[in-house]
């Protein structure tokens, strides 16, 4: 479940889209809208630390976001078991909502890469 503690942890980390550069953010939104049909499922790969705590935090973050109507999740462990690749598709109405969720995912403690 998304808690105040998780929100505070997320608030201290970087963002994938620089809010100080509105032109760059708009270019990103335009590219997303060109490549993906909205409304629809938007795919993201989250590579994170292995463990149930990270998985629970990931699911809680997605479930708590008001822009997400539904999501699908599959996972694959690394060969050594230290990391897990989570393939997430979340249903949103527009590119701005997809980017908001992606920005929040980037803030999650334990994320090693976001594709």
Secondary structure in CASP SS format (residue, H / E / C, confidence):
PFRMAT SS
TARGET T0000
AUTHOR 0000-0000-0000
METHOD secondary structure of the structure
MODEL  1
X C 1.00
X C 1.00
X C 1.00
X H 1.00
X H 1.00
X H 1.00
X H 1.00
X H 1.00
X H 1.00
X H 1.00
X H 1.00
X C 1.00
X C 1.00
X C 1.00
X C 1.00
X C 1.00
X C 1.00
X C 1.00
X C 1.00
X C 1.00
X C 1.00
X H 1.00
X H 1.00
X H 1.00
X H 1.00
X H 1.00
X H 1.00
X H 1.00
X H 1.00
X H 1.00
X H 1.00
X H 1.00
X H 1.00
X H 1.00
X H 1.00
X C 1.00
X C 1.00
X C 1.00
X C 1.00
X E 1.00
X E 1.00
X E 1.00
X E 1.00
X E 1.00
X E 1.00
X E 1.00
X E 1.00
X E 1.00
X E 1.00
X C 1.00
X C 1.00
X H 1.00
X H 1.00
X H 1.00
X H 1.00
X H 1.00
X H 1.00
X H 1.00
X H 1.00
X H 1.00
X H 1.00
X H 1.00
X H 1.00
X H 1.00
X C 1.00
X C 1.00
X C 1.00
X C 1.00
X C 1.00
X E 1.00
X E 1.00
X E 1.00
X E 1.00
X E 1.00
X E 1.00
X E 1.00
X E 1.00
X C 1.00
X C 1.00
X C 1.00
X C 1.00
X C 1.00
X E 1.00
X E 1.00
X E 1.00
X E 1.00
X E 1.00
X E 1.00
X E 1.00
X E 1.00
X E 1.00
X E 1.00
X C 1.00
X C 1.00
X H 1.00
X H 1.00
X H 1.00
X H 1.00
X H 1.00
X H 1.00
X H 1.00
X H 1.00
X H 1.00
X H 1.00
X H 1.00
X H 1.00
X H 1.00
X C 1.00
X C 1.00
X C 1.00
X E 1.00
X E 1.00
X E 1.00
X E 1.00
X C 1.00
END
